[in-house]
Amino acid sequence: MASLPSTLPRTFFNRALRVVTLGLVMALGLGGCASPNPVAVDYDPSFKFANLRSYYLLDTLANGPVSPFESKRANQAVNDVLKGSYRQVESREEADFLVRVQLFSSDKVAVYEDPFSIYGGYRYFGFGWRAPLRVREYRESSLIVDVLSPEEAPLWRGSMPSVAGRYDAPEQQLFRLREEAGMILAKFPPYNDVGFD
């Protein structure tokens, strides 16, 4: 009886390892495509952002079911991030630019069929089964940061969906708002303003 070559197990193992590695690389690549950056940015391309040094923080605007404490935390989060790169001044007359934080929130209702559970009952023409409807209430929020000229002309806007309202503890909300403010302000100033004149 002929014996198998001693290299067969090693060759089989190497091929299997290559297939698994290729599968992981493809999964990571597709995962990267499936999660786009949630930050949206718009700005005035004619403005020279490189000259900005100091800012003044305006009162927060809020819309929807937003408590005054949530507004205060949003303002604090943006201010904490800005202080790392710019100087905060006491009056708007001293500032190179103004910053307004906005927190928009609205309550939503989602109605959908639950595919993992069914119920039966007698219908007009006999017995039948269907997936029950589920109703889910949730809040949809957005954090918006506007950069304005001293005359309040719009210069730059960054925004993203906010999940900070999902947390009950104020400390957790503030932590999440700081993360979101950091993601938004990482796009400020606009990339094409630096060194491309």
N, C-alpha and C positions, 0 to 999 in steps of 0.2 A: 504494500500500500504506500503510495507516494505521500510524502509529508509536505505541508505548506512552507513556502519560503519564510525565513525568520524576519524578513523586512515587512511582511504583510501587516502585522499589527501596528507597527510604527507608521507606515504609509497611510493606513486607514485613520489612525489618530490624527495625523497631520492634516489630512483632507477635512476631517470633521471639524478640527479647530479652525481651519480657514473658513468653512461655511458658517460657523457660529460667529466668528469675528466679522465677516462680511454682513451678516444679519444684524449685528449690533450697530455697526457703522451706518447701515441704511436706516435703522430705527432712529438713531440719534439725528441723522440728517433730516428725516421726515418730521421728527419732533420739533426741530428748529424751525422748519417751515410752517408748522402748524401754530406756533405761538409768536405772532408778530409783536413788535414793540407797541405797548398800549398808549404811548405818549403821542399826542397830536400837537403840532407846532405850526404857527403862522406868524409872519412878521413883515415889517416894512423893509424891503431890500435896499432902499436908498439911504437908510439911516446908518451912521457910523457908530456901532456899538462899542468899539474899542476905547472910546473916550469916557465911558461910564465908570465912575469911582464910588459915588455915594448915593444912597437911596433913602426914601421916606416911605414908611408903611402906612397906607390908608386903612380906613375901617373896612372890615370884611363885609361882603355882600352875601346874603343867604336867601335861598328860595326853597319853599317846600317845608317838610317837617324836620327842620334843622334847629336844634336848641342853641341858645346863645353860648353855651359852654363848648359845643362842637365848633362853632364859628371861632371862638377864642383859641381853641386848640389848633385849628387850621392856620390861623394867623401866626401863632407861636412856632408851628412847625416850619412854615416858609421862612420866617424871620431867622430861625436857628440855622437853616441851610444858607441863606444869603449872607449871614455874618461871616461865614468862612471865606468869602471872596470880595465882599464889598463893605463899605463903612456906613453904618446907620447914623443918620443925623436927626436932630430934634425937631426941625421944622422943614416944611416942604420947600421953602425959599432957598435953603442951603443945598437941596438935593439935586444931583444930576438926573435922577429918574425917580418916578413914583411906582409903587407896587400895590396892586389891589388883589386880594385873595377872594375867590368866590367859591362857595360850597352850594351846589345845587342837589336837591334830593326830591324824589317822588316815590310814592307807594304804588306798586304794581301788583297785578293778580295774573297768575299763569294757570290756565286750565288745560289738562292733558290727560290722555288715557294711560293707565298704569298697565304695561304689558305683562307684568309678573304676577298679576292676580286677576281672576275672572269670577264672575258670579252668574247664576242662571235664574231664569224665571219664565213664567208663561207669558207669551206675547199674543198678539191678536190671532195669529195662525198657528200657534203651538209653542213648543219649548225651545229656548235658545240660550246662547251664552254670549257674553261680551265683556270687554275690559271695562272696569268701573272708571269713572272720571275722578281725577284728583284736582284739588284746588290748592294752590300755594301762593301765599302772600309774601312779598319781598320788597325791599327798598333798593332803588337804583340811585346811586350818587355819583357826582363828578366833582373833582377838585380842579379849579381853574386858577392860573396865575397870570395876571396881566401886568405888563411893564408899560408905563406911560411916560410921556415927556412931562416936564414941569407944568406945561399948559394942559395936560391930560389928553394929549393926542395919543392914540394907540401906536405902540412901537413893536410889541412882541406879545404873543399869547402861547401858553403851554397848558395842556389839559390832559386828564386821564380819568378813567373810571376809578372811584374810590371805594374801598371795602372797609374803611375804618369804622363806619357805623355799625358793622356787624359785631363789634366787640362791646361788651358791657362796661368793662373797667376803663376809666378815663386814661390811665397810664398806657393801656394797650392801644387805645384810640390814638393817643399822641404819638406813640412809637410808630404805628402804621402810617399816620399822616406825615411823619418825618421821612419815612421811606419813600412815600409817594412824592412828596415835595422834592426830595433828592433826585428822583427819576426825572421829574419835570425840569428842574433847574439844571440838570446835567446837559440839557439842550440849549442853555442860555450862556453866553450870547450865541447867535446863529453861527454855525461852523464856517460858512463862506465869507464871514466878515473879517476873519483873522488872516492877514498875510496874503490876500488875493486881490488887492487893489492895483 
